[in-house]
Amino acid sequence: ICYADTEKKLLHAAAYIVTYSKDQATAEEDPHAIVYENYKDVQGVPFAHKWTFWGWNATDGLTDQLGEGTLSNIKFLTFDEVDFTVPEDFIEI
C-alpha cells in the first residue's frame, strides 16, 4: 500500500513486509511502513533524504516509530563506474 502526495506527485509512504528468512504469512503478521521526507532535487529527480520506519496496520495506519535513516551524497553513475561483483568473502542470496 502506498500513500502519495498527489499535488506534488511524490511518494509519501509505503507499507511493506519483511520476508527474508520467513514465509509470507509470518511476515504479514508484522507489517511496516516507510515515510519519505525532505525531498531534494538530484539532477532533475526528487529523492527523499530522510526515511522514517514505522509499525503499520490497515486499521490504524502508522503506529510506533521503529527507526530512521538519511540519504546523502546521492549521484548517478555510468555503467563504467558500477561493479556488481560479489566479494569473495560474501555470499549471494
Secondary structure, DSSP 8 states (H G I E B T S, - for coil): -EEEETTTTEEEEEEE---TTS-HHHHHTS-EEEEEEEEEEETTEEEEEEEEEEEEETTTEEEEEEEEEE--S-----GGG------TT----
